[in-house]
Amino acid sequence: MFDAYSRYYDLLYQDKDYAAEVAYVDALLQRHGIGGRELLEFGSGTGRHGRLLAERAYRVTGIERSAAMVARAQPSPGFQCLAGDIRTVQLGRTFDAVLSLFHVVSYQVGNADVQAVFARAAEHLLAGGLFVFDVWYSPAVLAQRPAVRIKRLAADGLEITRLAEPHLLPNANRVDVNYTLFARDTATGAVATFTESHPMRHFSLPELDLLAEAAGFERLGAEAFLTGAPPGEDTWGLCLVLRKT
Ligand SMILES: C[S@@+](CC[C@H](N)C(=O)[O-])C[C@H]1O[C@@H](n2cnc3c(N)ncnc32)[C@H](O)[C@@H]1O
């Protein structure tokens, strides 16, 4: 997963407002007294959040499973990306906060996977440190239901069409998003096609509270990612703020 997709990742999300997201996360961290400190980022992708956070004086270590994404995550002063799996990573040191942004925790679909990620976050935090992440929120997923989506864009000599076809597994709190991507080279007319399936889990608050408590966290906040609104049936991306007790 993400290896074929990674080639087009930054193009597909060129309109995603990473700067606004980083401003939101920075404000959140500052509110809890950890502005400009040491961060561990789970599932750091191509490093867009990490590099922007480093520009705000944080020191960020990203952990990323896809070798192709790691290869695209250019290091910058204050940001580095290491290859690793967030279910098993053991860096042998602690941080002021663990971040996991853009639904990375929702990619952990099995109970053991999510429990392992919460445990690894706790192990890498100082007492009182924060675990901040966003996930698909069950009330919104079930109320709105994922739909087939088509995304088209043109950039860097490519015309890209991405088809996203969701398949709901209601008893597993899971949606398998089946992507088909067509990339047409505008100079040669050659079309590359590939498919990838991204299994996504959605979570309810009581479920997240159980996971948090079992891993030694207390919940400080739960709100719509980016807007800070109270969570509800229109909150697809729920932001959780947990503190290691
Ligand atoms: C939607 S992308 C988000 C990337 C980045 N956080 C961003 O906002 O652009 C999800 C990322 O999580 C990574 N990922 C998912 N499960 C992982 C795991 N168990 N260990 C490490 N990385 C993982 C994927 O490889 C992918 O790069």
The ligand as an ORCA input file, in Angstrom:
! r2SCAN-3c Opt
* xyz 0 1
  C      -2.963      9.252      4.035
  S      -1.240      9.017      4.228
  C      -0.821     10.399      5.286
  C       0.642     10.804      5.143
  C       0.999     12.087      5.875
  N       0.738     11.984      7.302
  C       0.254     13.257      5.271
  O      -0.537     13.879      5.973
  O       0.480     13.558      4.090
  C      -1.109      7.645      5.351
  C       0.336      7.281      5.587
  O       0.437      6.413      6.697
  C       1.407      5.431      6.419
  N       1.157      4.274      7.293
  C       0.004      3.577      7.416
  N       0.157      2.579      8.300
  C       1.436      2.655      8.753
  C       2.186      1.885      9.678
  N       1.641      0.836     10.311
  N       3.454      2.257      9.944
  C       4.006      3.322      9.311
  N       3.357      4.076      8.387
  C       2.070      3.746      8.121
  C       1.204      5.140      4.944
  O       2.302      4.475      4.361
  C       0.978      6.541      4.403
  O       2.165      7.191      4.055
*
